[in-house]
Amino acid sequence: MKEELMKTLNEQMNFEFYSAHVYLAMAAYCSGESLDGFANFFLVQAEEERFHAMKIYKFLNDRDYRVTLAALPEPNNNYTSMLDAFEHAFAHEQQNTKKFYHLADLALDEREHATIYFLKWFIDEQVEEEALFSNIIAKLKRIETDSNAFYMLDAEFAARSFTPPAE
């Protein structure tokens, strides 16, 4: 694997750690609004992002690349509404998808088949992530000011948990 691809994978690993940071900030916002189910949703999301980062960490180590950690930028800590938070999360996932596409393009250019195969899992995951956030945004827009429906969604999110996928 060429240096540029390894470096870009390392940057992606750091972006995944940053993504966890972003979702922790969103969870804190939800907790501050006394919406514990929504907070749990984002806590689970943060755990999932850390899992993604460690998956890349392990891949780089297995390829004898020295992983380097970078400082995390400060995430947004304030939102105007739950819809605003989820719209930011959706935009973040779309940005992440573009980063994985760039990585896949680099791997294809290098004909780096092990990395192409490795990245397929993440690209499939991004399709799921974007669909998840898009659907939640649609629900939030549909329920608008219906507090009963809003709190039902909060209760639904309280039950969400993360189980690492079997390899």
Stockholm file with secondary structure:
# STOCKHOLM 1.0

chainA/1-167         MKEELMKTLNEQMNFEFYSAHVYLAMAAYCSGESLDGFANFFLVQAEEERFHAMKIYKFLNDRDYRVTLAALPEPNNNYTSMLDAFEHAFAHEQQNTKKFYHLADLALDEREHATIYFLKWFIDEQVEEEALFSNIIAKLKRIETDSNAFYMLDAEFAARSFTPPAE
#=GR chainA/1-167 SS CCHHHHHHHHHHHHHHHHHHHHHHHHHHHHHHTTCHHHHHHHHHHHHHHHHHHHHHHHHHHHTTCCCCCCCCCCCCCCCSSHHHHHHHHHHHHHHHHHHHHHHHHHHHHHTCHHHHHHHHHHHHHHHHHHHHHHHHHHHHHHHTTCHHHHHHHHHHHHTCCCCCCCC
#=GC SS_cons         CCHHHHHHHHHHHHHHHHHHHHHHHHHHHHHHTTCHHHHHHHHHHHHHHHHHHHHHHHHHHHTTCCCCCCCCCCCCCCCSSHHHHHHHHHHHHHHHHHHHHHHHHHHHHHTCHHHHHHHHHHHHHHHHHHHHHHHHHHHHHHHTTCHHHHHHHHHHHHTCCCCCCCC
//
